[in-house]
Amino acid sequence: MTRFGVSPKKEQELLRWMERLEIYEHDLEEKFISARGPGGQHTNHSSTGVYLKHIPSGLEVKADTSRSQSINRFLARRRLCELIEYQRYGKESSFIKKIEKERKQKQRRKRRAKKKYNQATPNDITKKTNCYNSEDVLPDKVDY
């Protein structure tokens, strides 16, 4: 059974990431707080939010996006790993590289779409050159 209410694969990835960054459970101060946002009565009456503080670095994280306390515990630890990795490695951190990769892909798709839909076709060019003036087509006088 998993500790965080996520798949065993995700949990193992998180634990390996924490181990690689040398984040240990005894260095974490964890508190359960009342959550905000959607979720209705369940979030209003229970402490599903998670406050996590990494004592050596002083970084603090709050997670309350889910109605489940165990998932919020997972999300808080994952966010803490992201922050510590960014603090140590800066732009070389893995999650920043992932964000940059997605941003570049989005820009590439945007350029392709712009090129595709703003490109003039040969038919458009011939239509523009074969336009008539209204004076050329219509007769001067119309007899009824």
N, CA, C and O of each residue as an XYZ file, in Angstrom:
576
protein
N       0.835     -1.176      0.000
C       0.000      0.000      0.000
C       0.885      1.246      0.000
O       1.925      1.288      0.658
N       0.452      2.258     -0.751
C       1.250      3.470     -0.849
C       0.956      4.424      0.307
O      -0.122      4.394      0.901
N       1.932      5.263      0.609
C       1.771      6.220      1.709
C       1.031      7.473      1.273
O       0.433      8.164      2.098
N       1.068      7.769     -0.025
C       0.550      9.049     -0.489
C      -0.711      8.956     -1.337
O      -1.159      9.978     -1.857
N      -1.286      7.806     -1.495
C      -2.520      7.690     -2.258
C      -2.331      7.860     -3.749
O      -3.285      8.187     -4.455
N      -1.126      7.646     -4.247
C      -0.847      7.706     -5.675
C      -0.319      6.342     -6.103
O      -0.144      5.451     -5.272
N      -0.065      6.183     -7.393
C       0.418      4.897     -7.879
C       1.805      4.599     -7.286
O       2.566      5.522     -6.994
N       2.125      3.331     -7.113
C       3.443      2.983     -6.556
C       4.597      3.531     -7.395
O       5.651      3.875     -6.860
N       4.392      3.609     -8.707
C       5.441      4.129     -9.589
C       5.729      5.600     -9.268
O       6.889      5.996     -9.152
N       4.668      6.411     -9.126
C       4.850      7.830     -8.798
C       5.499      7.997     -7.437
O       6.355      8.861     -7.243
N       5.083      7.164     -6.501
C       5.653      7.263     -5.160
C       7.140      6.921     -5.180
O       7.940      7.604     -4.541
N       7.518      5.866     -5.909
C       8.931      5.490     -5.996
C       9.755      6.584     -6.671
O      10.877      6.863     -6.249
N       9.203      7.206     -7.721
C       9.911      8.309     -8.386
C      10.153      9.461     -7.413
O      11.244     10.030     -7.370
N       9.123      9.799     -6.630
C       9.259     10.881     -5.664
C      10.310     10.539     -4.610
O      11.147     11.378     -4.277
N      10.273      9.314     -4.085
C      11.234      8.916     -3.047
C      12.663      8.923     -3.588
O      13.592      9.317     -2.883
N      12.843      8.486     -4.848
C      14.178      8.529     -5.457
C      14.643      9.967     -5.644
O      15.814     10.280     -5.425
N      13.721     10.845     -6.050
C      14.048     12.259     -6.240
C      14.462     12.888     -4.910
O      15.441     13.631     -4.842
N      13.704     12.582     -3.853
C      14.038     13.100     -2.523
C      15.400     12.580     -2.067
O      16.184     13.321     -1.473
N      15.675     11.320     -2.342
C      16.961     10.730     -1.956
C      18.111     11.386     -2.721
O      19.165     11.665     -2.151
N      17.897     11.632     -4.029
C      18.928     12.256     -4.855
C      19.230     13.680     -4.379
O      20.376     14.127     -4.425
N      18.184     14.393     -3.919
C      18.369     15.758     -3.424
C      18.734     15.802     -1.937
O      18.914     16.878     -1.367
N      18.839     14.638     -1.324
C      19.176     14.496      0.090
C      18.146     15.189      0.981
O      18.491     15.923      1.907
N      16.878     14.938      0.677
C      15.775     15.427      1.501
C      15.284     14.231      2.312
O      14.828     13.238      1.746
N      15.374     14.325      3.609
C      14.980     13.214      4.471
C      13.715     13.578      5.241
O      13.462     14.748      5.529
N      12.934     12.571      5.566
C      11.668     12.795      6.267
C      11.885     13.464      7.629
O      11.051     14.260      8.062
N      12.980     13.153      8.301
C      13.219     13.751      9.618
C      13.595     15.233      9.501
O      13.592     15.942     10.507
N      13.919     15.716      8.289
C      14.205     17.132      8.074
C      12.948     17.929      7.730
O      13.015     19.147      7.564
N      11.811     17.256      7.622
C      10.572     17.917      7.221
C       9.664     18.137      8.422
O       9.482     17.246      9.252
N       9.102     19.326      8.501
C       8.087     19.628      9.506
C       6.755     19.664      8.756
O       6.560     20.482      7.856
N       5.852     18.777      9.133
C       4.585     18.651      8.408
C       3.424     18.988      9.331
O       3.316     18.471     10.443
N       2.541     19.887      8.830
C       1.338     20.246      9.576
C       0.152     20.107      8.640
O       0.271     20.299      7.430
N      -0.984     19.773      9.214
C      -2.201     19.658      8.426
C      -3.067     20.870      8.720
O      -3.373     21.170      9.874
N      -3.454     21.558      7.661
C      -4.196     22.811      7.783
C      -5.516     22.683      7.032
O      -5.688     21.796      6.196
N      -6.442     23.580      7.343
C      -7.708     23.537      6.609
C      -7.466     24.056      5.194
O      -6.771     25.051      4.988
N      -8.043     23.373      4.249
C      -7.832     23.694      2.844
C      -8.783     24.790      2.391
O      -9.780     25.079      3.054
N      -8.460     25.400      1.246
C      -9.312     26.421      0.651
C      -9.840     25.879     -0.677
O      -9.427     24.818     -1.144
N     -10.761     26.634     -1.268
C     -11.211     26.346     -2.618
C     -12.336     25.334     -2.699
O     -13.032     25.087     -1.715
N     -12.515     24.738     -3.895
C     -13.640     23.832     -4.114
C     -13.494     22.535     -3.314
O     -12.398     22.175     -2.885
N     -14.584     21.862     -3.128
C     -14.565     20.602     -2.409
C     -15.707     20.510     -1.434
O     -15.985     19.441     -0.889
N     -16.372     21.628     -1.209
C     -17.571     21.614     -0.387
C     -17.302     21.367      1.078
O     -16.275     21.767      1.624
N     -18.249     20.699      1.695
C     -18.224     20.489      3.133
C     -16.990     19.703      3.575
O     -16.458     19.923      4.663
N     -16.538     18.777      2.711
C     -15.398     17.946      3.082
C     -14.161     18.795      3.367
O     -13.471     18.575      4.362
N     -13.876     19.771      2.490
C     -12.682     20.598      2.718
C     -12.901     21.608      3.827
O     -11.941     22.018      4.481
N     -14.139     22.019      4.055
C     -14.405     23.011      5.098
C     -14.302     22.426      6.502
O     -13.961     23.144      7.442
N     -14.586     21.152      6.659
C     -14.659     20.551      7.997
C     -13.485     19.649      8.336
O     -13.425     19.108      9.440
N     -12.559     19.480      7.417
C     -11.422     18.609      7.717
C     -10.128     19.306      7.307
O     -10.132     20.214      6.476
N      -9.056     18.879      7.885
C      -7.750     19.470      7.590
C      -7.067     18.673      6.494
O      -6.207     17.835      6.766
N      -7.451     18.938      5.263
C      -6.874     18.193      4.140
C      -5.660     18.888      3.548
O      -4.883     18.262      2.826
N      -5.482     20.177      3.841
C      -4.315     20.896      3.342
C      -3.061     20.477      4.083
O      -3.119     20.040      5.232
N      -1.925     20.615      3.412
C      -0.653     20.201      4.001
C       0.327     21.365      3.952
O       0.512     21.989      2.907
N       0.950     21.649      5.081
C       2.014     22.638      5.190
C       3.292     21.852      5.442
O       3.363     21.048      6.371
N       4.293     22.087      4.616
C       5.539     21.331      4.721
C       6.697     22.315      4.767
O       6.790     23.212      3.929
N       7.584     22.146      5.750
C       8.751     23.010      5.864
C      10.002     22.144      5.883
O      10.107     21.192      6.655
N      10.952     22.496      5.013
C      12.240     21.818      4.997
C      13.155     22.603      5.931
O      13.578     23.712      5.605
N      13.456     22.033      7.079
C      14.168     22.750      8.143
C      15.569     23.215      7.713
O      15.911     24.366      7.985
N      16.404     22.380      7.052
C      17.743     22.851      6.671
C      17.742     24.043      5.711
O      18.577     24.937      5.846
N      16.825     24.071      4.752
C      16.819     25.167      3.774
C      15.853     26.288      4.145
O      15.988     27.410      3.655
N      14.880     25.994      5.006
C      13.903     26.993      5.399
C      12.767     27.174      4.395
O      11.923     28.051      4.578
N      12.731     26.363      3.342
C      11.669     26.468      2.339
C      10.355     25.930      2.894
O      10.323     24.925      3.605
N       9.268     26.630      2.549
C       7.940     26.233      3.012
C       7.025     26.027      1.814
O       7.106     26.754      0.823
N       6.157     25.034      1.915
C       5.229     24.712      0.832
C       3.867     24.420      1.441
O       3.764     23.789      2.493
N       2.818     24.890      0.761
C       1.449     24.536      1.135
C       0.808     23.854     -0.054
O       0.982     24.287     -1.193
N       0.071     22.794      0.204
C      -0.655     22.089     -0.855
C      -2.070     21.827     -0.367
O      -2.275     21.194      0.668
N      -3.042     22.319     -1.123
C      -4.433     22.065     -0.760
C      -5.317     21.953     -2.002
O      -6.503     22.279     -1.958
N      -4.738     21.492     -3.098
C      -5.500     21.423     -4.341
C      -6.449     20.234     -4.392
O      -7.449     20.268     -5.109
N      -6.147     19.199     -3.648
C      -6.977     17.993     -3.667
C      -7.831     17.910     -2.409
O      -7.524     18.528     -1.389
N      -8.902     17.141     -2.500
C      -9.734     16.886     -1.317
C      -9.102     15.830     -0.427
O      -9.518     15.647      0.717
N      -8.103     15.137     -0.948
C      -7.464     14.051     -0.218
C      -6.187     14.537      0.472
O      -5.322     15.145     -0.159
N      -6.083     14.267      1.747
C      -4.904     14.671      2.502
C      -3.655     13.946      2.014
O      -2.581     14.543      1.932
N      -3.788     12.672      1.692
C      -2.619     11.901      1.266
C      -2.081     12.402     -0.080
O      -0.869     12.445     -0.288
N      -2.972     12.776     -0.981
C      -2.516     13.319     -2.273
C      -1.868     14.684     -2.060
O      -0.869     15.000     -2.706
N      -2.419     15.488     -1.170
C      -1.806     16.777     -0.864
C      -0.423     16.602     -0.234
O       0.468     17.417     -0.469
N      -0.238     15.564      0.552
C       1.091     15.275      1.111
C       2.076     14.986     -0.019
O       3.208     15.468     -0.002
N       1.643     14.204     -0.991
C       2.476     13.876     -2.151
C       2.809     15.150     -2.938
O       3.966     15.389     -3.284
N       1.778     15.966     -3.217
C       1.976     17.180     -4.002
C       2.908     18.168     -3.296
O       3.717     18.831     -3.945
N       2.793     18.266     -1.975
C       3.663     19.167     -1.223
C       5.117     18.712     -1.308
O       6.014     19.534     -1.495
N       5.353     17.421     -1.173
C       6.720     16.905     -1.272
C       7.287     17.102     -2.672
O       8.457     17.449     -2.831
N       6.458     16.879     -3.682
C       6.927     17.064     -5.052
C       7.281     18.526     -5.307
O       8.304     18.817     -5.927
N       6.442     19.445     -4.834
C       6.722     20.875     -5.007
C       7.978     21.275     -4.245
O       8.769     22.080     -4.735
N       8.166     20.724     -3.062
C       9.368     21.009     -2.287
C      10.613     20.538     -3.046
O      11.623     21.241     -3.080
N      10.542     19.362     -3.648
C      11.672     18.862     -4.449
C      11.977     19.815     -5.605
O      13.140     20.102     -5.887
N      10.921     20.306     -6.278
C      11.117     21.247     -7.381
C      11.828     22.506     -6.902
O      12.768     22.976     -7.543
N      11.378     23.053     -5.773
C      11.970     24.287     -5.259
C      13.426     24.093     -4.842
O      14.272     24.940     -5.125
N      13.714     22.987     -4.175
C      15.086     22.732     -3.729
C      15.996     22.491     -4.933
O      17.134     22.960     -4.963
N      15.492     21.762     -5.914
C      16.288     21.522     -7.121
C      16.550     22.834     -7.852
O      17.656     23.053     -8.347
N      15.556     23.702     -7.926
C      15.739     25.001     -8.577
C      16.728     25.855     -7.781
O      17.554     26.558     -8.362
N      16.641     25.791     -6.467
C      17.545     26.559     -5.618
C      18.990     26.103     -5.811
O      19.906     26.926     -5.815
N      19.194     24.817     -5.969
C      20.554     24.288     -6.105
C      21.103     24.392     -7.523
O      22.263     24.757     -7.714
N      20.273     24.072     -8.523
C      20.764     23.961     -9.896
C      20.292     25.078    -10.822
O      20.796     25.188    -11.940
N      19.363     25.893    -10.403
C      18.884     26.995    -11.236
C      18.212     26.504    -12.507
O      17.348     25.628    -12.475
N      18.628     27.088    -13.635
C      18.003     26.749    -14.918
C      18.372     25.346    -15.402
O      17.798     24.864    -16.378
N      19.305     24.697    -14.748
C      19.706     23.348    -15.125
C      18.860     22.275    -14.443
O      19.081     21.086    -14.672
N      17.898     22.670    -13.612
C      17.068     21.689    -12.912
C      16.147     20.995    -13.909
O      15.771     21.574    -14.928
N      15.792     19.769    -13.609
C      15.041     18.941    -14.555
C      13.657     19.492    -14.853
O      13.209     19.439    -15.998
N      12.965     20.024    -13.841
C      11.616     20.497    -14.107
C      11.628     21.809    -14.881
O      10.684     22.073    -15.625
N      12.664     22.647    -14.737
C      12.778     23.868    -15.537
C      13.051     23.491    -16.988
O      12.507     24.107    -17.904
N      13.891     22.483    -17.199
C      14.149     22.016    -18.564
C      12.869     21.503    -19.211
O      12.626     21.742    -20.394
N      12.055     20.800    -18.436
C      10.783     20.289    -18.957
C       9.850     21.436    -19.339
O       9.210     21.392    -20.390
N       9.771     22.459    -18.491
C       8.926     23.622    -18.783
C       9.415     24.335    -20.040
O       8.609     24.736    -20.879
N      10.732     24.495    -20.173
C      11.295     25.155    -21.349
C      11.020     24.350    -22.621
O      10.723     24.915    -23.673
N      11.121     23.041    -22.509
C      10.843     22.177    -23.662
C       9.393     22.331    -24.107
O       9.124     22.442    -25.303
N       8.458     22.339    -23.165
C       7.047     22.511    -23.491
C       6.785     23.890    -24.089
O       5.980     24.020    -25.011
N       7.457     24.921    -23.574
C       7.298     26.276    -24.095
C       7.779     26.358    -25.544
O       7.131     26.978    -26.388
N       8.929     25.723    -25.826
C       9.447     25.721    -27.197
C       8.527     24.962    -28.142
O       8.311     25.392    -29.275
N       7.983     23.840    -27.688
C       7.044     23.083    -28.516
C       5.819     23.925    -28.839
O       5.334     23.919    -29.970
N       5.326     24.642    -27.851
C       4.146     25.489    -28.049
C       4.450     26.594    -29.058
O       3.630     26.881    -29.930
N       5.628     27.217    -28.943
C       6.011     28.252    -29.893
C       6.129     27.687    -31.304
O       5.706     28.319    -32.272
N       6.705     26.496    -31.413
C       6.861     25.858    -32.718
C       5.502     25.583    -33.351
O       5.307     25.840    -34.539
N       4.562     25.062    -32.563
C       3.209     24.800    -33.073
C       2.531     26.094    -33.500
O       1.844     26.139    -34.520
N       2.730     27.141    -32.716
C       2.131     28.435    -33.033
C       2.674     28.962    -34.359
O       1.912     29.455    -35.191
N       3.994     28.860    -34.557
C       4.602     29.317    -35.815
C       4.077     28.520    -36.998
O       3.770     29.088    -38.046
N       3.973     27.208    -36.833
C       3.477     26.357    -37.923
C       2.037     26.707    -38.281
O       1.687     26.789    -39.458
N       1.207     26.913    -37.266
C      -0.191     27.253    -37.526
C      -0.291     28.611    -38.210
O      -1.086     28.792    -39.132
N       0.511     29.553    -37.760
C       0.495     30.882    -38.363
C       0.931     30.804    -39.818
O       0.339     31.436    -40.693
N       1.966     30.029    -40.060
C       2.472     29.865    -41.428
C       1.419     29.179    -42.304
O       1.232     29.543    -43.465
N       0.750     28.206    -41.746
C      -0.234     27.438    -42.500
C      -1.438     28.286    -42.887
O      -1.903     28.221    -44.025
N      -1.946     29.081    -41.950
C      -3.186     29.805    -42.192
C      -2.983     31.206    -42.752
O      -3.935     31.799    -43.259
N      -1.789     31.745    -42.678
C      -1.532     33.072    -43.233
C      -0.847     33.008    -44.588
O      -0.560     34.050    -45.178
N      -0.583     31.836    -45.086
C       0.122     31.678    -46.347
C      -0.858     31.856    -47.502
O      -1.945     31.279    -47.489
N      -0.477     32.653    -48.503
C      -1.339     32.876    -49.665
C      -1.231     31.684    -50.613
O      -0.142     31.161    -50.847
N      -2.363     31.267    -51.150
C      -2.383     30.162    -52.115
C      -2.324     30.736    -53.526
O      -2.634     31.912    -53.717
N      -1.936     29.940    -54.516
C      -1.898     30.427    -55.906
C      -3.262     30.947    -56.377
O      -3.306     31.902    -57.152
N      -4.373     30.349    -55.936
C      -5.700     30.809    -56.325
C      -5.974     32.212    -55.817
O      -6.611     33.008    -56.507
N      -5.494     32.529    -54.602
C      -5.692     33.863    -54.051
C      -4.998     34.918    -54.903
O      -5.526     36.013    -55.096
N      -3.825     34.590    -55.407
C      -3.047     35.543    -56.200
C      -3.751     35.816    -57.525
O      -3.843     36.970    -57.944
N      -4.254     34.766    -58.198
C      -4.924     34.975    -59.495
C      -6.230     35.726    -59.324
O      -6.593     36.508    -60.202
N      -6.944     35.524    -58.241
C      -8.186     36.246    -57.996
C      -7.908     37.731    -57.856
O      -8.683     38.556    -58.341
N      -6.815     38.080    -57.199
C      -6.500     39.480    -56.985
C      -6.101     40.159    -58.296
O      -6.423     41.329    -58.499
N      -5.428     39.470    -59.160
C      -4.979     40.088    -60.410
C      -6.097     40.168    -61.443
O      -6.028     41.005    -62.343
N      -7.119     39.331    -61.344
C      -8.201     39.329    -62.323
C      -9.407     40.141    -61.879
O     -10.479     40.003    -62.467
N      -9.269     40.974    -60.874
C     -10.393     41.791    -60.417
C     -10.685     42.886    -61.440
O      -9.770     43.438    -62.051
N     -11.958     43.190    -61.618
C     -12.374     44.243    -62.533
C     -12.811     45.455    -61.734
O     -13.286     45.337    -60.605
N     -12.647     46.596    -62.325
C     -13.226     47.796    -61.742
C     -14.713     47.781    -62.027
O     -15.142     47.233    -63.042
N     -15.500     48.366    -61.156
C     -16.939     48.382    -61.372
C     -17.292     49.170    -62.630
O     -18.317     48.885    -63.250
N     -16.485     50.148    -63.028
C     -16.747     50.930    -64.235
C     -16.551     50.090    -65.484
O     -17.261     50.291    -66.469
N     -15.606     49.149    -65.474
C     -15.343     48.318    -66.640
C     -16.477     47.336    -66.894
O     -16.783     47.034    -68.048
N     -17.086     46.849    -65.869
C     -18.089     45.804    -66.009
C     -19.473     46.381    -66.274
O     -20.198     45.874    -67.130
N     -19.842     47.412    -65.566
C     -21.183     47.963    -65.675
C     -21.259     48.982    -66.826
O     -20.351     49.794    -67.004
N     -22.335     48.931    -67.590
C     -22.504     49.918    -68.659
C     -22.817     51.289    -68.078
O     -23.306     51.406    -66.954
N     -22.530     52.320    -68.859
C     -22.769     53.686    -68.408
C     -24.254     53.966    -68.216
O     -24.670     54.501    -67.188
N     -25.036     53.602    -69.209
C     -26.456     53.887    -69.154
C     -27.247     52.591    -69.279
O     -26.870     51.687    -70.025
N     -28.295     52.519    -68.573
C     -29.140     51.343    -68.632
C     -30.480     51.837    -69.146
O     -31.064     52.757    -68.573
N     -30.984     51.218    -70.250
C     -32.284     51.583    -70.808
C     -33.307     50.602    -70.315
O     -33.119     49.389    -70.408
N     -34.400     51.130    -69.787
C     -35.462     50.246    -69.307
C     -36.623     50.317    -70.220
O     -37.628     49.644    -69.993
